[in-house]
């Protein structure tokens, strides 16, 4: 196929050639949750009231995984939480034992990460942790990600993984506090060995329910802090750091070339 007709590489495809999950539902309650929008609102696979409880897919846990032709992301449509830690650990062991390079993406609970570091130690050369850390301000985090770990817990989990010698990375997507993102990156830099990805909140109007005047003000703030002028200013301040990577939503604003193929993670 001609290059001009290739589908743009965006979302999880920027990071992985395949995604793996082991159940459905997530207790973290993020207001912008793309997984909920897809699995509940679009596909109707689970009732809205049931989304906040993780339900294990036993068959997915037992599945033997092939060697994928590139980096695999786990999980993609739920998170790793105390309730599903054993199942997540089993799936990760299976993926890694098949020889895969695995990207673990999470709003991390330190206890879960400590267990994964211990259980997956022998696979550490194949594993990259990427923790989603969207803001430092607890008021903002509580509003947007009400039941996910706070900033200090996520930073502590990052320090644990880094300290145990695993490759570490951060995803600031969606960027929830554009005014603080440069300072937050500086705070996290010493704990990151691989990359810090920065991306906008996509499809805000479609995915985020605006159910109060306070929420309307928050949505307006997010949109203001990720307008083209602010994105260019963030790029001006961070663009020289080789560890920073820009998601497709930001590359488009800056006129940077999109990823050439899925799963390159660059
Ligand atoms: S942690 Fe991920 S899957 Fe869970 S609610 Fe938040 S965005 Fe959705």
Boltz pocket constraint, residues with backbone or C-beta under 6 A from the ligand:
constraints:
  - pocket:
      binder: B
      contacts: [[A, 26], [A, 27], [A, 28], [A, 29], [A, 30], [A, 32], [A, 33], [A, 34], [A, 35], [A, 36], [A, 76], [A, 77], [A, 78], [A, 79], [A, 107], [A, 148]]
      max_distance: 6.0
